[in-house]
Amino acid sequence: MSKILIVDDEQIMLLLARRILSTKYEVVTASNGAEALEIFAQERPDLVLSDLLMPEMDGYELHKLLQEQSATPVPIMFMTADESDESESKGFELGAADYIRKPLKPDVLLRRVGNIIDNLDKIRGLKTAASTDPLTGLLNKAASQDEIGALAEHSSGALMMVDMDSFKLVNDIYGHAMGDKILVRFAELLKKITRETDLAGRMGGDEFILYLQNVDDEKVLRSRTEFLNRQLVASAKEFMGAEMEIPLGVSVGAVFVPDEGRDFASLYKKADSALYSVKQHGKHGLTVYNAQMHHEHKKISGGGGISQMRMILGERNVDKEAYFVDFDTFKKIYQLLSRMAEHYRKGLTLMQFTLSDSSAAEEVKDVLLRSLRRSDCVSQSGGNKFFVLLMEATEEESDGVRDRIFSRLKPATVEKISYEREGIF
């Protein structure tokens, strides 16, 4: 049901207009311009029906202020007892949708308000089609930039860049139809954490953007990020099965408005720096922008020479044990070494140890790290699965490594393990 804000300093006229329009529309009222501005910000009506001549703030001034505080044009219809054509012409010049004279006739008022609402619905339908991402129903990239940019100029809030971690694996392993299914569900999750006054858009691929109006508390952003991470994994397991091992999640970079400015391009760049920080520190979390992050981002992305870059890229605390990494990093290492094995004929062996339960996971991890070389790589997935990459190992040598690992585990633990191996030569 469309919502109409009626503004009139005469109580009799206010009550009359309300009684006529409330038969078809949701109606809110204000008795002066200042009150109308407050109610408009809270209620966001579809149309404003305002008396033209009011003390302190007339209808013209009210319309001007409404346009200034709104990111989109505000449809307004003036009503007045003034018989002159001059006031009507001025109203239309200022962008009024219609003009009606008092005393109000119920059938005329309903018909003319109905025409405006119908026209607005048609315009919104066209705008929605042009500004909406067809898969998710969220704002598309261009509309996100325009609408969030306009909103940031006039309101406070938080701009959030949301990037799905490891989403490409869904397409690679389960196919693009499943990937689309995950994207649609993720859009539904974004809608759950946004209100009518907020905006949500898809920037492309697995990148999204949010603007939460009047939010300046990091705890609120963190709570929403945790919700997205939790529900995304639950949805993926619902669609792909409980054994789904892809480390899906979301990384979020955020910036507060107007603390860090109001220009969209600048805010976007700062949120991107915060997102970069999340990606560099384990993913699946939230970082709110600060100036130091921007400095670090610039230092790594450009300048400093190759010696400095080697220090940045190099391993800090070098252990004597095998190299333990998260599963997403393990995948990238595997891809690189597979290329090496293919083109340079160096043996590479992938080993998988699966526990029937995770009670002995720490023991297995400890034995793997102590039994392998520093040049070998280990990763854990799902609590009970371990993957190993052996460099330059023949099948016979990899069998010897397996036997050494099993000999160092407790017999009861060995009984819980199933083992698989695949050589890439």
Phi, psi and omega in degrees: 000130179292151183246136182235133174259121178257130181235120179199137180277350177264116185300323181296315179294323179298315181293321180295311180297322179297316182297321180293312188279335183291351176288338182233344187226160170281132187236134170235153186229156174217146184260359176200172185295317181298316178295323180297320179298318180294314182293321179300317181297327182277318191263335183048063182291161179280334183211143174249126175251108189236140170296144183277318184254104178226150179292153177071307179221113180277178183297324179299311181296320178300314180300317180299315181291324177297319180295324181291327183268357181249142179285343181233158179304141181257113177292127180225141178238124181269146172229139183202158175267356180292127183271351186286149177284341184297315181293325179294317180297318180297320180300315180291326178297327180277357175102019178295143179284329179194176186211127182225144183261150174273156357290149184285136173257122186308312183294322179293315181298314180297319182293318184284324174294319179300320178298318179296313181297318178298318180294320178298319179298319179294317180296317180296323179298317179292318180295321180298316180297323183281337186250002186255138172290122188296331182281313188261341184080001177275172174299144174279181187299311183297315181293323178299313180298314182294309187286319178291321177301316179293320181292320182294334180292334188237358182220161174268163180162197180230128174263127184237125170265125185242120182240127179281127180276134174064021181295326182304329179298329178297312178297318184294320187266318187253351178099160184290333178297318177292323177300317177297322180297319178293319179297318179296316179295322180295321176299322177297321178294321178297321179295330180291333182260007177242149179259179180298331182275354181264168178232144178223134181217163176250120182276347181135144178058238180251027179250131183229165180220143178230150169229114180258111182291141174058031175250121180227019182247121180299331180298324179296315179295319181295320179297318179292323178295317179297321178299314180297316180297317182292313185286330178295316179296317179298319179293319180298319179289330175296318183278322189252355179105153184296339182274003180305125186252359183294128181282063179293152177176187177229141171250135185232127171250131186231156176216140181267141180245131009263014182309321182251021177107185181231349180286126186300315183301318179292317179296320181297318180295321180290320176297325178295322176297319178294321178295319177302320179298319178298314182298328181278350184235043170102350179064189177053045181197191184234140169226133176263135187301141164218166187298328181297322179299317180298320179297315180294320179299315180294321183296322182279324187278348180192143175085168172100345178081167186288330179296317178294319180296323178297322178294321181293317183282334188293158178283132185282294183261097185279117178268161177275350183273179174298162184274117181255126182224164175290164189295325180295318177293321178303319180299317181293320178297318179300316181298317180296313183290331175297321177296318180297317181296324182288317188264335183245005175058036175260130185296139177223130181238130175259126180241142177231127176245119182243122178273143177291336170212169187266011184296330182254018185300317181295321178298315181297315179301313181299315180294318179300313182295324181279339185267348185252168179277163178296335181277352178272160186232138183232143174217152179243139181221132175070010177088327186234009178239136177235137178241141181230136171249118177261127180273138174048055181236131174281171178299318180296318180293322179293326175295323178295322177296316178302313181297320179296319179296312181297325181292338182265353177269155174295143180306321180295328178287318180302324180295338182271355189257134166252142189234137176226151180216143175218126181264143177236112187232000000 
